[in-house]
Amino acid sequence: MKVIDLRSDTVTRPTPAMQAAMAAAEVGDDVWGDDPTVNRLQAMAAERTGKEAALFFPSGTQSNLAALMAHCERGDEYIVGQMAHTYRWEGGGAAVLGSIQPQPIENEADGSLPLAKIAAAIKPHGPGLGAHFARTRLLALENTWGGRVLPAAYVTEATNFARSKGLSTHLDGARAFNAAVASNVSIADICKPFDTVSICTSKGLGTPVGAVLVGTRELIDKAYRWRKMLGGGMRQSGYLAAASIYALDHHVSRLAEDHANAQLLAQGLRKISEIEVVGQATNMVFLKLPEAHAKPLETFLAQRGILMQGVYAARLVTHLDITHGDVNRFVMAVSDYFKGAAK
Ligand SMILES: *Cc1c(COP(=O)(O)O)cnc(C)c1O
């Protein structure tokens, strides 16, 4: 029986067609700049996102970190959401490896950081008073945010405001393609307000490995040096880049199916009275489960070949390996669980 894994969109396996593209890749030593497939991916990513340059990374974490290090020097700080991936979920890399001080701000429910709070967090600089503070250099946002698309008007306003204060801008766009597809705009539109954007291909786009950082030539050149220092200089990485090229060509518009499946999932679960669906956006559904049921439900489902993460955060994520039928099977199994539990 097929395993239905709704824990994350990182769990996808490369499709046979993607594997064929990988196996057929022309490769060279990318540290020497010799890998034609990596070069092709980078040119393609820069073009599609409307940026001057792009750089291929093994992970989104490394791509974000190299970007932060390209924007900020030792003793600088970046303004970031309290719950942002680059602050909260990347091991503190900016501080540990970049000597960059994070200045977290509480996110609003829609993922935005209020302009007044950004303004209040920007430190004076220059001689005298300014010597007391880390230098505020960068505003980092995230899109999608808990599956939600950051409001476009807010992004424009916040990045314009950052620029007016002399800050540069970075987007953690791990799922930027979900944002583009869900709001029916181009990926270039999503990326346009930012100096750099990090995009994962290993999430909804379904590659086994990979992220691209796109941005200005100057910042990408800096990130290139940091990538090497961080251990991200890969050799015949064209085999991996080929998966990302395949994904950009074949797995972007189909994200709409993941979004439709997440909607279907939310609809189905809303009919189960013990479960509260607290949110659904793009490819994610968030639930409130009665605490006593979280672990037993997880176990019940696992015995039926269904993986979900109910204990820490009840978040279900649809992706390339989840079909309409899988969604129905999932809802049915959850329903069966609560019927049994009621007895
Ligand atoms: C997954 C993710 C990343 C990068 O994660 P990697 O697993 O290192 O590729 C960054 N930001 C967000 C919001 C993510 O979801």
The ligand as an SDF file (V2000), in Angstrom:
LIG
                    3D

 15 15  0  0  0  0  0  0  0  0999 V2000
   12.5940   24.6480    4.1280 C   0  0  0  0  0  0  0  0  0  0  0  0
   12.7620   26.0790    4.3700 C   0  0  0  0  0  0  0  0  0  0  0  0
   14.0180   26.7020    4.2720 C   0  0  0  0  0  0  0  0  0  0  0  0
   15.2730   25.9890    3.9060 C   0  0  0  0  0  0  0  0  0  0  0  0
   15.3690   24.7360    4.3840 O   0  0  0  0  0  0  0  0  0  0  0  0
   16.3790   23.6200    3.8510 P   0  0  0  0  0  0  0  0  0  0  0  0
   15.7850   22.3990    4.4430 O   0  0  0  0  0  0  0  0  0  0  0  0
   17.7020   23.9730    4.4040 O   0  0  0  0  0  0  0  0  0  0  0  0
   16.3750   23.6210    2.3660 O   0  0  0  0  0  0  0  0  0  0  0  0
   14.0690   28.0470    4.5010 C   0  0  0  0  0  0  0  0  0  0  0  0
   12.9750   28.7610    4.7910 N   0  0  0  0  0  0  0  0  0  0  0  0
   11.7590   28.2080    4.8860 C   0  0  0  0  0  0  0  0  0  0  0  0
   10.5870   29.0610    5.1840 C   0  0  0  0  0  0  0  0  0  0  0  0
   11.6090   26.8490    4.6820 C   0  0  0  0  0  0  0  0  0  0  0  0
   10.4000   26.3060    4.7650 O   0  0  0  0  0  0  0  0  0  0  0  0
  1  2  1  0
  2  3  1  0
  2 14  2  0
  3  4  1  0
  3 10  2  0
  4  5  1  0
  5  6  1  0
  6  7  2  0
  6  8  1  0
  6  9  1  0
 10 11  1  0
 11 12  2  0
 12 13  1  0
 12 14  1  0
 14 15  1  0
M  END
$$$$
